[in-house]
Amino acid sequence: MLSTILLPVGTGDSDRIDELVSHAIDVAEPVDATVVVAHVVGSDEYDDDVQSYPDAVAQIGFDIQSRDLPAEKVARETKPVGEIADRLEEAGIDVEVRASVGNRESEILRIAEEVGADNIVVGGRKRSPAGKAVFGSTAQKIMLNAPCPVTYVRDQS
């Protein structure tokens, strides 16, 4: 039975918010599944990303230098994570936000195992004719190594 859907979201998913939200609702609503929205920041980008979201960090009230930022709170304030979570909740879907710092593929797969995901929904973009032979590197690694079925949702632009 489908009870937990993992929806990894990155800053590059801003162009496909509608598609991701619509698909997650279509799958989660009929079976009353929880959608776990996961945001992974690459280890090498952590310093840059924290500096990119000073308003979010200030709203939460944590000292950037302390590095004791609850990742889920920062993720919830990060676009498009917060918008996707809000739209799912407005549709009556149970939502949990998870966040991590590290290798994107490894952390997404770790979170999938941790939450017992029954399905992972990954976003992607249209590819050129030559690029259609392969998906993006993160999506492809997730599809090849996931502990459960993976659904690929591409933007329509």
C-alpha positions in Angstrom: 0.0 0.0 0.0 1.2 3.5 -0.8 1.5 5.5 2.4 4.7 7.7 2.0 5.8 9.6 -1.1 9.2 11.2 -1.1 9.4 14.4 -3.2 13.0 15.7 -3.4 12.9 19.4 -4.2 15.8 21.6 -5.2 16.1 25.3 -6.2 16.0 24.2 -9.8 12.5 22.9 -9.4 11.0 26.4 -9.4 10.0 25.9 -13.1 8.0 22.8 -12.4 6.2 23.6 -9.2 2.8 23.1 -10.8 3.6 19.8 -12.3 5.2 18.4 -9.0 2.3 19.6 -6.8 -0.3 18.3 -9.2 1.3 14.9 -9.5 1.9 14.6 -5.7 -1.8 15.5 -5.0 -3.0 13.0 -7.7 -1.1 10.2 -6.1 -1.3 11.0 -2.4 -4.9 12.2 -2.1 -6.8 9.0 -3.0 -4.7 6.8 -0.6 -4.3 9.5 2.1 -0.5 9.2 1.8 2.0 11.5 3.4 4.3 13.5 1.1 7.8 14.0 2.5 9.3 17.1 0.8 13.0 16.7 1.0 15.6 19.4 0.3 19.3 18.5 0.1 22.0 21.1 0.0 25.4 20.0 -1.4 28.1 20.0 1.2 30.3 22.3 -0.9 27.3 24.7 -1.4 26.3 24.9 2.3 28.2 28.1 3.1 26.9 29.8 -0.1 23.3 28.7 0.4 23.2 29.8 4.0 24.5 33.2 2.9 21.9 33.2 0.1 19.0 33.0 2.6 19.8 35.6 5.2 16.2 36.6 5.5 15.1 33.1 6.2 17.8 32.6 8.7 17.0 35.9 10.4 13.3 35.0 10.6 14.2 31.8 12.2 16.4 33.6 14.7 19.6 31.6 14.5 23.2 32.8 14.3 24.6 31.9 10.9 28.0 31.3 12.4 26.7 28.7 14.9 26.0 26.2 12.1 23.3 24.9 14.5 20.5 25.7 12.0 17.7 23.2 12.0 17.8 22.1 8.4 14.1 21.6 8.1 13.3 25.1 9.2 15.8 26.6 6.7 14.4 24.3 4.0 10.8 25.4 4.7 11.9 29.0 4.1 13.7 28.1 0.9 12.1 28.5 -2.5 10.5 26.4 -3.9 10.3 24.0 -0.9 8.0 26.2 1.2 5.7 26.9 -1.7 5.4 23.3 -2.6 4.7 22.2 1.0 2.2 25.0 1.5 0.3 24.1 -1.7 0.2 20.4 -0.7 -1.1 21.3 2.8 -3.7 23.6 1.3 -4.9 20.6 -0.8 -5.4 18.6 2.4 -2.2 16.5 2.0 -0.2 15.5 5.1 3.3 17.0 4.5 6.6 16.5 6.3 9.7 18.5 5.4 13.1 16.9 5.6 16.4 18.5 4.9 20.0 17.5 4.8 23.5 18.7 3.8 25.6 16.3 1.8 25.7 14.5 -1.5 22.3 15.0 -3.1 21.8 11.5 -4.5 23.0 9.7 -1.4 21.0 11.9 1.0 17.8 11.5 -1.0 18.2 7.7 -1.0 19.0 7.8 2.7 15.9 9.9 3.4 13.8 7.5 1.3 15.0 4.5 3.4 14.6 6.5 6.6 10.9 7.5 5.9 10.0 4.2 4.3 9.1 5.8 1.0 6.8 3.8 -1.2 7.4 6.0 -4.2 9.9 8.8 -5.0 8.8 11.6 -7.3 11.7 13.4 -9.1 11.4 16.4 -11.3 13.3 17.1 -14.5 13.3 19.2 -17.5 12.8 18.6 -21.2 15.9 17.4 -22.9 17.4 18.0 -26.4 17.0 15.0 -28.8 20.5 13.8 -27.9 19.8 14.4 -24.2 16.7 12.3 -24.2 18.8 9.2 -23.9 19.7 10.1 -20.3 18.0 11.9 -17.5 19.7 14.5 -15.3 22.5 13.0 -13.3 20.7 13.3 -9.9 17.4 11.9 -11.2 19.2 9.1 -13.1 21.2 8.0 -10.0 18.0 8.1 -7.9 16.1 6.0 -10.5 18.8 3.4 -10.7 19.4 3.1 -6.9 16.1 3.8 -5.2 14.6 1.3 -2.8 11.2 1.8 -4.3 9.5 2.8 -7.6 10.4 6.3 -9.0 8.2 8.6 -10.9 9.8 11.2 -13.2 7.8 14.4 -13.7 9.2 16.9 -16.2 8.2 20.5 -16.6 6.0 21.3 -19.6 7.8 24.4 -20.7 
